[in-house]
Amino acid sequence: MFSGQKKVKWILVFLLLFANFLVWQSVNGDRSRDFFTLAVLDVGQGDSIFIEDTAGHQILVDGGPDQSVLAELPKLMSVFDRSIDLLVLTHPHADHLTGLVEILKRYRVSGVLEAGAIYDSAIYDEWHRLLKEKNIPVVVARRGERVILADNSRLEVLAPSVSWQDRGAKNIHDSMVVTRLIVASSSVALLTGDMESDLEDRLLSDGTNLSAQILKVGHHGSKTSTGGSFLRAVAPKFAVISVARENRYGHPHPQTLGVLQNFGVEILRTDELGTITFRIDKSAGVVFLERGRFE
């Protein structure tokens, strides 16, 4: 099929590509052994958060409003990696769900965590159709559940406190799946979805430990979230707001920004910084802020 000279050229090209692959794997493998990764992806007006532990287990919390997540994930994952261990759906609004549907179409997904509340929307119907078609296991989220990660770390469910499976909610935000990432006994991140002040108050009133170094600010910085008492309980070092530039909702609200500034929290916005990446020391749970992919 090939002449002798052409064969040599093709073999050299293959060997160079293979060597490049091994170097790339080596560099990224070393990083994955030492640090957890948490990245709030730049998906416009929506939420999507990527987590990877030191053993390479990957979690995606929400998927954003469109296909933007498909462009962001390859900046954090190997281009050869087409699988994700767990998808977490905080609630079925399209700005959190649509990208997860695109993930289901293109990646192998091992499991899903969601509230399972009844909600009437075409994209939510498509989500459940794909889950059934691909026979993906679904766990109904409820307070106290834990996703066990490497190095004695975990993602724990703080809300909802009751099962919303096959139940309708007057406000779908009442069924919000709220989680907290714990690394090396250190509370690293509180992931709130679109949690509003009434749910914040309920968590405060039942004595839930809300402390976290990173707060993913609820509801894109809306004034319906992030009350002073709640923020005092979380006491974050970083507050991340996932929001689109010049969005029609006026997020984040000046009132919310004022509360965060009064508490001396460093505010990080995806509309200003793009994807915001943190590395977390596996032995001490200390958070380091980075920008974009590791370089």
C-alpha positions in Angstrom: 0.0 0.0 0.0 2.8 2.4 0.8 6.3 2.6 -0.7 9.3 2.0 1.6 10.1 5.8 2.0 6.4 6.7 2.7 6.2 3.9 5.3 9.2 5.4 7.2 7.6 8.8 7.1 4.3 7.5 8.5 6.1 5.5 11.2 8.0 8.7 12.3 4.8 10.7 12.4 3.1 8.1 14.5 6.0 7.8 16.9 6.2 11.6 17.3 2.4 11.8 18.0 2.7 8.9 20.5 5.6 10.5 22.3 3.7 13.8 22.5 0.7 12.0 24.0 2.9 10.3 26.6 4.4 13.6 27.7 1.0 15.2 27.8 -0.4 12.4 29.9 2.6 12.5 32.2 2.2 16.2 32.9 -1.5 16.1 33.5 -1.2 12.9 35.5 1.2 14.5 38.0 -1.2 17.4 38.5 -4.2 15.1 39.1 -2.3 13.3 41.8 -1.7 16.4 43.9 -4.8 18.6 43.5 -8.5 18.6 43.2 -9.9 20.8 40.5 -13.0 23.0 40.8 -13.9 25.2 37.9 -16.9 27.5 37.4 -17.3 27.4 33.6 -17.9 30.4 31.4 -21.2 29.3 29.9 -22.9 32.7 29.7 -26.2 33.3 31.7 -26.3 30.0 33.5 -24.4 27.6 35.8 -21.9 24.8 35.2 -19.3 23.6 37.7 -16.7 21.0 37.0 -15.0 19.0 39.8 -12.2 16.4 39.4 -10.6 14.6 42.4 -7.1 13.2 42.6 -8.1 9.8 41.3 -9.6 11.4 38.2 -13.3 11.1 39.2 -15.2 13.8 37.5 -18.5 15.5 38.4 -20.4 18.2 36.5 -22.9 20.2 38.5 -25.4 21.8 36.0 -24.6 22.3 32.3 -25.5 25.9 31.5 -28.0 27.3 28.9 -26.7 25.9 25.6 -23.7 24.0 24.1 -21.1 26.3 25.6 -20.1 23.6 28.1 -18.9 21.5 25.2 -16.2 24.1 24.4 -15.2 24.6 28.1 -14.7 21.0 29.2 -11.9 20.1 26.8 -9.8 22.9 28.5 -9.9 20.9 31.7 -10.2 17.3 30.6 -8.2 15.2 28.3 -9.4 15.4 24.7 -9.5 11.6 24.7 -11.7 11.5 27.8 -15.4 11.1 26.7 -16.8 10.0 30.1 -18.0 11.8 33.2 -18.8 9.9 36.4 -21.6 12.0 37.8 -24.0 14.7 36.6 -25.7 16.8 39.3 -28.8 18.7 38.2 -29.6 21.4 40.8 -33.0 22.2 39.3 -34.6 21.9 35.8 -34.5 25.5 34.6 -33.0 25.6 31.1 -30.0 27.8 32.0 -28.8 24.9 34.3 -30.1 21.9 32.3 -29.7 22.5 28.6 -25.9 21.8 28.5 -26.4 18.6 30.5 -28.7 17.3 27.8 -25.9 18.0 25.3 -23.4 16.1 27.6 -25.7 13.1 27.7 -25.7 13.0 23.9 -21.9 13.1 23.6 -20.3 11.6 26.8 -20.6 8.3 28.6 -22.2 9.2 32.0 -22.2 6.8 34.9 -24.8 8.3 37.1 -27.1 11.3 37.8 -28.1 13.1 41.0 -31.2 15.2 40.9 -34.3 16.1 43.0 -36.7 14.6 40.5 -39.4 17.1 41.0 -42.2 17.5 38.4 -41.6 20.4 36.1 -43.2 21.0 32.7 -40.7 21.8 30.0 -39.6 20.3 26.8 -35.9 20.2 27.7 -36.7 18.5 31.0 -38.7 15.8 29.1 -35.7 15.3 26.8 -33.4 15.0 29.8 -35.5 12.1 31.2 -36.0 10.5 27.8 -32.2 10.3 27.3 -31.6 9.0 30.9 -34.1 6.2 30.2 -32.8 5.5 26.7 -29.2 5.2 27.9 -30.2 3.4 31.1 -28.3 5.8 33.3 -28.8 5.2 37.1 -30.5 8.2 38.8 -30.3 8.9 42.6 -32.9 11.2 44.1 -31.1 13.9 46.0 -31.8 14.3 49.7 -30.0 15.8 52.6 -27.4 13.6 54.2 -26.4 11.8 51.0 -22.7 11.7 50.2 -20.7 11.2 47.0 -17.4 9.6 48.2 -14.3 11.0 46.5 -10.6 10.2 46.7 -8.4 11.0 49.7 -11.3 10.9 52.3 -13.1 13.7 50.5 -16.8 13.9 49.5 -19.6 15.9 48.0 -22.4 16.1 50.5 -26.0 17.0 49.9 -27.4 19.8 52.2 -30.7 20.2 50.5 -33.5 19.3 49.7 -34.3 18.0 53.2 -37.3 16.0 51.8 -37.8 13.9 48.7 -39.2 15.9 45.7 -39.4 12.8 43.5 -42.6 13.0 41.3 -43.9 16.0 43.3 -44.7 19.4 41.9 -43.3 22.6 43.6 -45.0 26.0 43.6 -41.5 27.4 43.2 -39.1 24.9 41.6 -36.3 26.6 43.5 -37.8 25.0 46.7 -36.5 21.7 45.4 -33.0 23.0 44.8 -30.1 20.5 45.2 -27.5 22.3 47.3 -24.1 20.6 47.8 -20.8 21.2 49.7 -17.4 19.9 48.7 -15.2 18.6 51.5 -11.5 17.9 50.9 -9.2 16.7 53.7 -11.9 17.6 56.4 -11.8 21.2 55.1 -15.0 22.7 53.7 -14.0 23.9 50.3 -17.1 25.0 48.3 -20.8 25.6 48.7 -22.7 25.0 45.4 -26.1 26.7 45.7 -27.7 26.6 42.2 -30.4 29.2 42.3 -31.0 28.9 46.1 -33.1 31.8 47.3 -33.2 33.5 50.7 -36.1 31.4 52.2 -34.0 28.2 51.7 -30.9 30.0 53.0 -33.0 30.8 56.1 -34.2 27.2 56.5 -30.6 25.9 56.4 -29.6 28.5 59.0 -32.5 27.7 61.3 -31.8 24.0 61.3 -28.1 24.6 62.2 -26.6 23.3 59.0 -22.8 23.9 58.8 -22.6 26.2 55.7 -18.9 27.3 56.0 -16.9 27.1 52.8 -13.9 28.8 51.3 -15.7 29.2 48.0 -19.3 30.3 47.6 -20.9 29.8 44.3 -23.3 32.7 44.7 -27.0 31.8 44.4 -29.1 32.7 41.4 -26.4 34.5 39.5 -26.1 37.3 42.1 -29.9 38.1 42.2 -31.1 40.2 45.2 -33.3 37.2 46.2 -30.2 35.4 47.4 -27.1 35.9 49.6 -28.5 37.5 52.7 -26.2 38.9 55.4 -26.9 36.2 58.0 -26.3 33.5 55.4 -23.0 35.0 54.2 -21.8 35.4 57.8 -22.4 31.6 58.3 -20.6 30.7 55.1 -17.7 33.1 55.7 -16.2 32.5 52.2 -12.9 33.8 51.0 -14.1 33.8 47.3 -17.6 34.4 45.9 -18.0 33.3 42.4 -20.9 34.7 40.3 -21.7 32.8 37.1 -23.3 35.4 34.8 -23.4 36.6 31.2 -22.1 40.0 30.2 -24.9 42.7 29.9 -27.6 40.1 30.6 -31.2 41.1 30.5 -31.8 40.3 34.1 -29.3 42.9 35.5 -27.4 40.2 37.3 -25.6 40.5 39.6 -27.7 42.9 41.6 -25.9 45.9 43.2 -27.4 45.0 46.5 -25.9 41.6 46.4 -22.5 43.0 45.4 -22.7 45.4 48.2 -23.3 42.7 50.8 -20.3 40.7 49.5 -18.1 43.8 49.5 -19.2 44.6 53.1 -18.0 41.2 54.2 -14.6 41.7 52.4 -15.2 38.7 50.1 -13.2 38.5 46.9 -15.7 38.6 44.1 -15.0 36.6 40.9 -17.3 36.9 37.9 -17.4 34.7 34.8 -18.5 37.6 32.6 -15.2 39.4 33.5 -12.8 36.5 33.9 -14.2 33.7 31.8 -13.9 30.2 33.4 -12.6 30.5 36.9 -10.5 27.6 38.1 -9.4 26.6 41.6 -6.9 24.0 42.7 -7.3 22.4 46.1 -4.5 20.8 48.0 -5.5 17.2 48.7 -3.7 17.0 52.1 -4.9 20.3 53.6 -7.9 21.4 51.6 -6.3 24.7 50.9 -7.7 26.5 47.9 -5.6 28.2 45.3 -7.1 30.5 42.6 -6.1 30.1 39.0 -7.5 31.5 35.8 -8.6 29.2 33.0 -6.9 25.8 32.3 -3.7 24.8 33.9 -0.7 26.0 32.1 
